[in-house]
């Protein structure tokens, strides 16, 4: 990561005046410092920096360098001197000076800003599942950022408002307090680092929430229509975390029928009877809380079911009857067409038969023509 801010001066005012630019680089990166002049009088160019924290002088002259293996010559001409500093550290931040040794000496300064790359955030404060309605406080921390990073909280894709802690160092932290409910069970809470040295979403951490909540009982039937004489069951669904540990079945305002057997989450009926009609209740308890659900059982008569099935057969029979009627109509139309055209021969298909009556004396009496028959 790096960026520059040019400090240009008008070369027409002084063609020997050096021109530099400010640079921004992340820790561990490489920065290039460039010093240029518009014209050259063969004077030497030099880069220097006083590291106040370490009391040393970094120098790179156009014909030689300080014995620092991280500083390398990038480009050297009569009008330009560029150097690179590898593996940049926070201590490399500061002001660098480019000098050209003319009379008088001319200088230009470039500020190097070093960004501390924040570490991947760490979320703490969640050790085990918590009951519904309780509050959870999560703490997100990230170290090594310069300038201090901003920490952003998310629940799923929704951004949340956290509380930043004041910290004069490059270690940042943020707290998030949530009142959880059953819908938060399994939800992911994310802490993301926002910093100039990072692309959005580069460094983030997630914490899955686990919430304990009481049952919300629902009774599901074993079939759509319970028929008399058939086996049947009801199932008690707890919809809780953890799952219910105990189930209690009962019939409202009555005892359970003799042929109804409670089996944990199931109530099983052997050979349903009309006397089994009524409202059945299931009470479920998971240690966090309890809940009760109900189901109204109405046993159907088998003959009524057959009558209901007969409706479907009647519909099918009606469709078949319509198809047969249409076919009959087509046959009638075709028959009428054939009758209407009977007695007419197609062109060039007539057959003529001539016969002669002969008198007893052998003379022709008259010629007789047979009727013309149509070609069938």
C-alpha positions in Angstrom: 0.0 0.0 0.0 1.4 3.4 -0.9 0.4 6.8 -2.1 2.2 10.0 -2.9 1.5 13.7 -2.7 3.6 15.8 -5.1 5.4 18.9 -3.8 6.0 20.5 -7.2 7.6 23.9 -7.6 7.8 25.9 -10.8 10.9 24.9 -12.7 10.8 28.2 -14.6 11.5 30.0 -11.3 14.5 27.9 -10.5 15.4 24.9 -12.7 17.9 23.7 -10.1 15.3 23.5 -7.3 14.7 19.8 -6.3 11.1 18.5 -6.4 9.9 15.6 -4.2 6.6 14.0 -3.2 5.2 12.7 0.1 4.8 8.9 0.3 2.5 6.6 2.4 3.5 3.0 2.9 2.4 0.1 5.1 4.7 -1.6 7.6 6.8 -4.3 5.7 6.3 -2.6 2.4 8.7 -0.8 0.1 8.8 3.0 -0.4 10.4 4.9 -3.3 11.7 8.4 -2.8 12.3 10.4 -5.9 14.1 13.8 -6.2 14.2 15.6 -9.6 15.6 18.8 -11.0 14.7 20.4 -14.3 18.3 21.1 -15.3 21.6 19.9 -14.2 24.9 21.7 -13.5 26.6 18.4 -12.5 26.1 19.2 -8.8 25.6 16.1 -6.5 22.1 15.1 -5.3 21.7 13.5 -1.8 18.9 12.0 0.2 19.1 12.2 4.0 16.9 11.6 7.1 17.5 12.1 10.7 15.9 9.3 12.7 15.4 11.0 16.0 14.4 7.9 17.9 17.7 6.2 17.0 19.9 9.2 16.6 21.3 8.1 13.3 21.6 9.6 9.8 20.4 7.8 6.7 22.3 9.0 3.6 22.2 8.1 0.0 24.4 10.2 -2.3 24.5 9.8 -6.1 27.9 8.1 -5.9 27.6 6.1 -2.7 25.3 4.8 0.0 25.0 4.4 3.8 25.7 0.9 4.9 22.0 0.0 5.4 21.1 -3.1 3.4 17.4 -1.9 3.2 18.3 1.2 1.2 18.9 0.6 -2.5 19.6 2.8 -5.5 16.5 2.9 -7.8 17.6 5.4 -10.4 20.4 7.9 -10.8 20.8 10.4 -13.6 22.1 14.0 -13.8 18.6 15.2 -13.0 17.1 12.5 -10.8 18.0 10.5 -7.7 15.6 7.8 -6.6 16.1 5.4 -3.8 14.0 2.6 -2.3 13.6 1.5 1.3 12.6 -2.1 1.8 10.8 -3.7 4.8 9.6 -0.4 6.0 9.2 -0.1 9.8 7.3 2.4 11.9 10.7 4.0 12.8 11.2 4.9 9.2 8.3 7.4 9.4 9.4 11.0 9.2 10.8 13.8 7.0 13.4 13.0 4.3 15.4 15.8 2.7 16.8 15.9 -0.9 19.7 18.3 -1.3 21.6 19.5 -4.4 25.0 21.0 -3.6 24.9 24.2 -5.6 25.8 27.6 -4.4 23.7 28.0 -2.3 22.6 24.5 -1.4 19.0 23.9 -2.5 16.7 21.4 -0.6 13.3 19.8 -0.8 11.5 17.7 1.8 9.3 14.6 1.5 7.3 13.2 4.4 7.0 9.4 4.7 3.9 8.2 6.5 4.1 4.6 7.7 0.8 2.7 8.2 0.7 0.0 10.9 -1.2 -2.9 9.4 -3.8 -4.1 12.1 -3.8 -7.7 13.1 -6.8 -9.9 12.6 -9.4 -9.0 15.2 -10.1 -11.3 18.2 -13.6 -11.6 19.7 -13.8 -12.5 23.4 -16.5 -12.6 26.1 -18.7 -15.5 24.9 -17.9 -18.7 26.7 -21.2 -20.7 26.6 -24.8 -20.6 25.7 -26.9 -18.0 27.5 -30.7 -18.0 28.3 -33.1 -16.0 26.1 -33.5 -12.5 27.4 -30.0 -12.3 28.9 -27.4 -9.8 27.7 -24.1 -10.8 26.1 -21.1 -8.4 26.0 -18.5 -9.1 23.3 -15.1 -7.5 23.1 -13.2 -7.1 19.8 -9.5 -6.2 19.8 -7.0 -5.6 17.1 -3.3 -4.7 17.5 -0.6 -3.0 15.5 -2.8 -0.4 13.6 -1.5 3.0 12.8 -3.4 5.2 12.6 -5.8 3.4 15.0 -8.2 1.2 13.1 -12.0 1.4 13.3 -13.8 -1.8 14.4 -17.2 -2.5 12.9 -19.7 -5.0 14.3 -22.2 -7.0 12.3 -25.0 -9.4 13.1 -25.4 -11.3 9.9 -25.4 -8.6 7.3 -26.7 -5.9 9.6 -24.2 -3.4 11.0 -24.4 -2.8 14.8 -23.4 0.0 17.0 -20.4 -0.8 19.2 -18.6 1.2 21.9 -15.0 2.1 21.2 -12.6 2.2 24.1 -10.1 5.1 24.4 -6.6 3.7 24.0 -3.5 5.9 23.3 -1.7 3.0 21.8 -2.1 1.3 18.4 -4.1 -1.4 20.0 -7.9 -0.8 19.5 -10.9 -2.5 21.0 -14.6 -2.2 20.9 -17.5 -3.6 23.0 -20.9 -4.8 21.8 -23.8 -5.6 24.2 -26.7 -7.6 22.9 -30.0 -8.7 24.4 -30.4 -12.1 22.8 -33.6 -14.0 21.9 -34.3 -17.4 20.3 -33.9 -15.9 16.8 -30.2 -15.2 17.7 -29.4 -18.9 18.2 -26.8 -19.7 15.6 -26.5 -16.1 14.4 -23.0 -14.9 13.5 -21.6 -11.8 15.0 -18.7 -10.3 13.0 -16.0 -7.8 13.9 -14.3 -6.3 10.9 -11.3 -3.9 10.8 -11.5 -0.7 8.8 -8.1 0.7 8.0 -6.4 2.6 5.1 -3.9 -0.2 4.7 -6.6 -2.8 4.2 -9.2 -3.6 1.6 -12.8 -3.8 3.0 -13.4 -7.2 4.7 -9.7 -8.2 4.6 -9.5 -8.9 8.3 -12.5 -10.0 10.3 -13.5 -12.5 12.9 -16.8 -14.2 13.6 -18.6 -15.5 16.7 -21.6 -17.8 16.6 -24.2 -17.1 19.3 -25.8 -19.9 21.2 -29.1 -19.1 23.0 -31.0 -21.3 25.4 -34.8 -20.9 25.2 -38.0 -22.5 26.5 -40.2 -24.8 24.3 -42.9 -23.4 22.0 -44.9 -26.6 21.7 -46.6 -27.6 18.4 -48.5 -30.9 18.0 -48.3 -32.5 14.6 -50.7 -35.3 13.5 -49.5 -38.5 11.9 -51.8 -38.1 8.9 -54.2 -35.6 7.3 -57.4 -37.5 8.1 -57.6 -39.9 11.0 -59.9 -42.8 10.1 -61.9 -45.0 12.4 -60.3 -48.4 12.8 -56.8 -47.3 11.7 -53.6 -46.7 13.8 -52.7 -43.0 14.3 -50.2 -40.9 16.3 -49.7 -37.3 17.5 -46.1 -35.9 17.8 -45.1 -33.2 20.2 -42.5 -30.8 18.8 -40.7 -28.7 21.4 -39.1 -26.0 19.2 -36.6 -25.3 21.9 -32.9 -25.3 22.8 -32.1 -27.7 24.3 -34.7 -30.2 23.2 -37.3 -31.0 25.9 -36.3 -33.6 28.5 -39.8 -34.5 29.5 -43.2 -34.8 27.8 -46.6 -35.1 29.5 -49.7 -36.1 27.5 -53.3 -35.7 28.7 -56.8 -35.3 27.3 -58.7 -32.2 28.1 -61.4 -32.7 30.7 -60.9 -36.5 30.5 -58.5 -39.4 30.9 -56.4 -40.7 28.0 -58.3 -43.5 26.1 -57.3 -47.0 26.9 -55.9 -47.6 23.4 -53.8 -44.4 23.5 -50.2 -44.9 24.7 -47.9 -42.0 25.6 -44.3 -42.7 24.2 -42.2 -39.6 24.9 -42.9 -37.1 22.3 -45.5 -39.4 20.7 -49.1 -40.3 21.6 -50.0 -43.5 19.7 -53.5 -44.7 19.0 -54.4 -48.3 18.1 -57.5 -48.7 16.1 -59.1 -45.3 16.3 -62.6 -45.0 17.7 -65.1 -42.2 17.7 -64.7 -42.1 21.5 -61.1 -40.9 20.9 -62.5 -37.5 19.7 -61.4 -34.6 21.9 -58.7 -32.1 22.6 -55.2 -33.5 23.5 -52.5 -31.5 25.2 -48.8 -32.0 25.4 -46.7 -30.3 28.1 -42.9 -30.1 27.3 -40.1 -29.1 29.7 -36.4 -28.6 28.7 -35.1 -27.2 32.0 -35.1 -23.6 30.8 -38.9 -23.4 30.7 -42.0 -25.3 29.7 -44.9 -24.9 27.3 -48.1 -26.6 26.4 -49.8 -27.2 23.0 -53.1 -28.7 22.0 -54.6 -30.6 19.1 -58.3 -31.3 18.4 -58.8 -34.9 17.2 -61.8 -35.7 15.1 -62.0 -39.3 13.9 -63.5 -39.6 10.4 -66.0 -42.3 9.5 -64.5 -44.7 6.8 -67.7 -44.6 4.7 -67.5 -40.8 4.7 -64.0 -41.2 3.4 -65.2 -43.6 0.7 -67.9 -41.1 -0.3 -65.3 -38.4 -0.5 -63.2 -40.7 -2.7 -66.3 -41.3 -4.8 -66.4 -37.6 -5.7 -63.0 -38.1 -7.5 -64.4 -41.1 -9.4 -67.5 -39.1 -10.4 -65.3 -36.4 -11.8 -63.2 -38.9 -13.8 -66.4 -40.6 -15.1 -67.8 -37.2 -16.2 -64.7 -36.5 -18.2 -64.9 -39.9 -19.9 -68.6 -39.3 -20.7 -67.8 -36.0 -22.4 -65.1 -37.6 -24.5 -67.5 -40.4 -25.6 -70.2 -37.9 -26.5 -67.7 -35.9 -28.6 -66.7 -39.1 -30.5 -70.4 -40.0 -31.1 -71.0 -36.5 -32.5 -68.1 -36.9 -34.9 -69.4 -40.3 -36.1 -72.9 -38.9 -36.8 -71.5 -35.9 -38.7 -69.3 -38.3 -40.8 -72.2 -40.6 -41.5 -74.4 -37.7 -42.7 -71.6 -36.5 -45.0 -71.3 -40.0 -46.6 -75.1 -40.3 -47.1 -75.3 -36.8 -48.7 -72.6 -37.7 -51.3 -74.0 -41.1 -52.1 -75.0 -41.5 -55.9 -72.3 -39.2 -57.2 -69.3 -40.6 -59.0 -66.1 -38.9 -59.3 -65.2 -37.6 -62.9 -64.0 -40.2 -65.5 -65.2 -43.1 -63.4 -68.6 -44.0 -65.2 -69.0 -47.5 -66.8 -71.4 -47.9 -69.7 -73.0 -51.2 -70.7 -74.9 -51.5 -73.9 -77.3 -54.4 -74.8 -79.4 -55.0 -77.9 -82.7 -56.7 -78.2 -82.8 -59.1 -81.1 -85.9 -60.2 -83.0 -86.7 -63.8 -83.8 -85.6 -63.2 -87.3 -82.3 -61.9 -86.1 -82.8 -58.2 -86.8 -82.1 -55.5 -84.3 -85.2 -54.2 -82.6 -83.8 -51.6 -80.3 -80.8 -50.7 -78.3 -81.1 -50.8 -74.5 -78.8 -48.9 -72.2 -78.2 -50.1 -68.7 -78.4 -47.6 -66.0 -75.1 -45.9 -65.0 -74.0 -47.1 -61.6 -71.9 -44.9 -59.4 -68.4 -46.1 -58.6 -68.2 -47.2 -55.1 
